[in-house]
Amino acid sequence: MGEPQHQLKAEVTVGARGIDVRVAGEIDIANVDEFRAVLWALPATPAPLRVDLGEVGFLSAAGVRALVAVHLRTRARGGQLVICNPNAVVRRTLRATRVNRVIPIVGSSVAEDVTRPWPEPVPIRRSLAEL
């Protein structure tokens, strides 16, 4: 019949140009712990971290919080989180939560984007209220 909608798949590639994480499924309260665990298990390097959300159909507030936490952790290590390829629904969620003001979002997929220069880092906000 098909997979449950809360099914989450993630593929991690660690390379010389950074870390790429491709996520598929829906990120909601049912699986946000799994999503967070994937991101938290990544190597502790200052390399760029690209999270491709091109196959994510829904991103809940819990998923947004996980991305913000990983953004802060990555910045503390000298790296940068970049969100890649969100669909219209996910992009609206990122805009509504104003995450797009602190985490760079690029419209193309990770594979197309590796040759482009990365945007300048965005200053870390002191609190989530400033987002």
N, C-alpha and C positions, 0 to 999 in steps of 0.2 A: 504494500500500500504506500509507502512513502515514510520518510523519517519524521519523527516528532519535530514540531516547529522549534522547540527549544534546543534541538541538537546543535552543537557548536563544534566546528572543525577549525584547527589552526595548524599552519605549516610555518616552521621557522627555518630561515636560511641565514647562516653566519658567514660573511665573506669579508674580503679586504676593504670593500666600500661601505661596510656597515652591516646592520642586522635588519633583515626583512621578515615581517610577520604577515602572513596572509590569513585572513579570518573569513569563515563562511558560516552562515546561519543567522540566528537572532541572538542578540546579547540582551538578556533580561534577568530578572531576579532569580530565575530558575538555574541559570548557569554563569552568573557573573563571577562566582568564586573560581570556577574553572578558567574563565577568561583572565582574571587577575593572576591566578597561579601561573599561567603560561607566560604572561608579561613579567612577572616577578622572578621567574626562573631563568631569564635571559642573562648572558654573561655581563659582568660588571665592568664595562668598558666605556670610554668616552666616544665610542663610534656612533654615528647617526643611527637612529632607530626609526624605521619606516613601518607603519602599520597600515596595511592595505585592507580597507573595509568595503571593497568593491562588491563582495558577495554577501554582505551583511544586509538583511532586509529590515531589521529593526534594532535600534540602540536605545535602551532604557536609561533613566537617570542614574541607575546603579552602574551601568556601563560607562557613562560619562565620568562619574566619580573615579572609576578605575583608570580611565585614560588620564585624568588630571593627576592622580597619584603617581602614575608611571612617568608623566611629564616632569613632575617635580623631582622624582628620583633620578631620572635621566639627566636633568639639568645640574643636579648636585654632583654628578659624576663628570661633568664637563661635556656631555653629549646633547643631542637635540632629538626630540620626538617630532615626527612629521606624519600626519594622517593623510593617506592616499586614497583617491578614487571613491569617496563616499557617494552613494546614490542620493537622489533628491530627498528621500525621507530622512536618511541619516544626516545629510547636510543641514536640513531644517532643524533637526534636534541640536546639532552642534552650534548653529547660529542662535537658536532660542536660548540655549544655555550660555551663550557668549564664549564658548570654548575657542571658537575661531579667532578670538582676539589674543589668545595666549599660546595656542598651538597652531603652527602652520598647517594649512590644508591645501593639498595639490589635487587637481582634478583628474590627472591621468593615472594610469596604473603604475605600480612600482617598476615594472619592466621597462616602460617607456620613459620613466623619470630618472633613471640612474645616471644619465649623462648630463642632466641639467644641474646648474649650481644650486646649492641649498640656500634658502632664504636666511637672512640674518636672524640670530637668536632673538627671541622676544623676552623682555625683562620679566622676571618672576614677580607675580603679584604677592602682596603681603597676606591677603586673605581671599577666600572664595567670594566674599561680598564684593570685591573689586572687579570680579570677572564681569 
